[in-house]
Amino acid sequence: HTRFRNVTGVQTCALPIYMTVSSGAATANVVGILISTGSLNGVVQGNSIHDITANVSGMTVTGIQNNAGTLSNLLCANNMIINILSAGSGSAVTITRGIGSTNSTNSGDEYYYNTIILNGTMSSTDANGYSTGFDFTVGTQTLFSLLNNNVYQAMHTLQGKLYCIRLNNSNANWTSNYNNFYYVTDVENPHSYVGKILTSDYLSLTAWKNGAGNSRDIKIGRAHV
């Protein structure tokens, strides 16, 4: 993967990133692009992150992970994330996520015009596992905006839940507008939702808009910008 640490104004643009992990510690994380703590005012733009697969139980696979911290001010735009999957079987918690913001002190981040397409089968039998397009760990300092992103959630899971967007708390200052959040729900995908905030799962777009503070998000099917 590509990793940046303690760098101000870091930029990564137009990189193709792909990998397969068939062995390793079950607690390991597999990340396409990692923005580490202290890397501020970065630009992650125009990258193609695809075909990242972890075949070990208990792994988390993330396309782009922002862990920069206070005053992170990341611009994450026009990236394509497709065919990433934590596919390990067994009973450990397995997570697949397109873009993850994992530091609750992140602030000033902008996520614009990204496309995330999630498919494949997560084989873990643990119900706490999940797949999501966006995944935010938030706190009272967190400030971010999402605009004109596409998330197509068509993954299958044995037990865990599937989301287009997920927040672990409700105490952040954030906006989500004109994002296309589309998920496939059928007999093989009974645990699909538009989004989650804290402990609330939002099944319909209307419920999500209300739960997210009357966002202007949409649902128009699979698209790419």
C-alpha positions in Angstrom: 0.0 0.0 0.0 0.9 3.7 -0.1 1.6 5.3 3.3 2.2 8.9 4.4 3.2 9.9 7.9 3.8 13.3 9.5 3.9 15.1 6.2 2.2 18.4 5.6 0.6 18.9 2.2 1.0 15.3 1.1 -0.4 14.4 -2.3 -1.1 11.1 -4.0 -2.6 11.3 -7.4 -3.4 8.8 -10.2 -1.9 5.7 -8.6 -3.1 2.2 -9.5 -3.1 0.1 -6.3 -4.0 -3.6 -6.0 -2.9 -6.6 -3.9 -3.9 -10.1 -2.5 -3.2 -11.2 1.1 -3.4 -14.9 1.7 -1.6 -15.2 5.1 -0.9 -13.0 8.1 -2.2 -12.1 11.6 -6.0 -12.1 11.9 -5.9 -8.6 13.5 -4.0 -7.0 10.6 -5.4 -4.2 8.5 -5.0 -4.2 4.7 -5.1 -0.6 3.3 -4.6 0.8 -0.2 -3.7 4.3 0.8 -3.0 5.2 4.5 -2.9 8.8 5.8 -1.1 8.4 9.1 -1.3 10.6 12.2 0.2 14.1 11.7 0.0 14.1 7.9 -2.1 17.3 7.4 -3.5 19.3 4.5 -3.2 16.3 2.2 -4.7 15.6 -1.3 -5.7 12.1 -2.3 -7.1 12.4 -5.8 -7.6 10.4 -9.0 -6.4 7.1 -7.7 -7.6 3.7 -8.8 -7.7 1.2 -5.9 -8.9 -2.2 -7.0 -8.7 -5.9 -6.5 -7.6 -5.8 -2.9 -8.4 -9.2 -1.3 -7.6 -10.6 2.2 -8.3 -14.3 2.5 -7.5 -14.5 6.2 -10.3 -14.5 8.8 -10.5 -11.4 11.0 -8.9 -8.9 8.6 -10.1 -5.4 7.8 -9.7 -4.2 4.2 -9.9 -0.5 3.5 -9.4 1.3 0.2 -8.4 4.7 1.7 -7.9 5.3 5.4 -7.6 8.8 7.0 -5.9 8.7 10.4 -4.3 12.2 10.2 -5.9 13.7 13.4 -6.5 17.3 14.5 -6.6 19.8 11.6 -6.3 17.0 9.1 -7.9 19.0 6.3 -7.8 16.2 3.8 -9.2 16.5 0.3 -10.2 13.1 -0.9 -11.6 13.4 -4.4 -12.2 11.6 -7.7 -10.9 8.2 -6.5 -12.2 4.9 -7.8 -12.4 2.0 -5.3 -13.7 -1.3 -6.7 -13.4 -5.0 -5.9 -12.0 -4.8 -2.4 -12.9 -7.6 -0.1 -12.1 -9.1 3.3 -13.0 -12.7 2.3 -11.7 -14.8 5.1 -13.9 -17.5 6.5 -14.3 -18.4 10.2 -15.9 -16.7 13.2 -13.7 -13.6 13.6 -15.0 -10.1 12.9 -14.4 -9.2 9.2 -14.7 -5.7 7.8 -14.6 -4.3 4.2 -14.8 -0.5 3.8 -14.1 1.8 0.9 -13.0 5.0 2.7 -12.5 5.0 6.4 -11.8 8.0 8.7 -10.5 6.3 11.8 -9.3 9.2 14.0 -12.0 10.9 16.0 -10.1 14.1 16.1 -10.0 14.5 12.3 -11.4 17.8 11.2 -11.9 19.9 8.0 -12.0 16.8 5.7 -13.7 16.9 2.3 -14.8 13.8 0.4 -15.9 14.7 -3.1 -16.7 12.8 -6.3 -15.4 9.4 -5.2 -16.8 6.1 -6.6 -17.0 3.0 -4.4 -18.3 -0.3 -5.7 -18.5 -3.1 -3.3 -19.2 -6.7 -4.3 -18.2 -10.3 -3.5 -18.9 -12.4 -0.5 -17.8 -11.9 3.1 -17.6 -15.4 4.5 -17.2 -14.8 8.2 -20.0 -16.1 10.4 -19.5 -13.3 13.0 -22.5 -11.0 13.1 -20.4 -7.9 14.2 -18.6 -7.8 10.8 -19.8 -5.4 8.2 -19.1 -3.8 4.8 -19.6 -0.1 4.1 -18.7 2.5 1.5 -17.8 5.2 4.0 -16.9 4.5 7.6 -16.3 7.3 10.1 -15.1 7.2 13.7 -16.2 10.6 15.0 -15.9 12.8 18.0 -17.0 16.3 19.1 -14.1 17.8 17.1 -14.9 16.0 13.9 -15.8 18.1 11.0 -16.2 16.8 7.4 -18.4 17.0 4.3 -19.4 14.5 1.7 -20.6 15.7 -1.7 -21.4 14.0 -5.0 -20.0 10.6 -4.1 -21.2 7.3 -5.6 -21.5 4.2 -3.4 -22.8 0.9 -4.9 -23.3 -1.7 -2.2 -23.8 -5.1 -3.7 -21.8 -7.3 -1.3 -23.1 -10.5 0.2 -22.5 -11.5 3.8 -23.4 -14.6 5.9 -24.1 -12.7 9.1 -22.8 -9.1 9.1 -24.5 -6.0 7.9 -24.0 -4.0 4.7 -24.1 -0.2 4.5 -23.3 2.7 2.1 -22.2 4.9 5.0 -21.6 4.3 8.7 -20.8 6.6 11.6 -20.0 5.2 15.1 -21.5 8.3 16.9 -23.8 11.2 16.3 -21.8 14.0 17.9 -20.0 15.2 14.8 -20.4 18.3 12.7 -20.8 17.0 9.2 -22.8 17.3 6.0 -23.8 14.7 3.4 -25.4 16.0 0.2 -26.1 14.8 -3.3 -24.3 11.4 -2.7 -25.7 8.5 -4.6 -26.2 5.8 -2.0 -27.4 2.6 -3.7 -27.7 -0.8 -2.1 -28.9 -4.2 -3.4 -31.3 -6.0 -1.2 -32.6 -9.5 -2.0 -33.0 -12.9 -0.4 -29.2 -13.3 -0.3 -28.7 -9.8 1.0 -31.2 -9.4 3.9 -29.0 -7.1 6.0 -28.6 -4.2 3.6 -29.1 -0.6 4.7 -28.4 2.9 3.4 -26.6 3.9 6.5 -26.0 3.7 10.2 -25.4 6.4 12.9 -24.4 5.1 16.4 -26.8 2.2 16.9 -29.5 3.2 14.4 -29.7 1.4 11.0 -31.5 3.3 8.2 -33.2 1.0 5.7 -34.7 3.6 3.4 -33.3 6.8 1.9 -36.0 8.8 3.6 -35.1 7.4 7.0 -31.4 8.1 6.3 -32.1 11.7 5.3 -34.0 12.3 8.5 -31.5 10.6 10.7 -28.6 12.5 9.0 -30.2 15.8 9.5 -32.2 16.2 6.3 -29.4 15.5 3.9 -29.9 15.8 0.1 -28.6 12.4 -0.8 -30.1 10.4 -3.6 -30.5 6.8 -4.9 -30.2 6.3 -8.7 -28.4 3.0 -9.1 -24.8 2.2 -10.2 -23.0 5.2 -11.5 -19.5 6.6 -11.9 -18.2 10.2 -12.1 
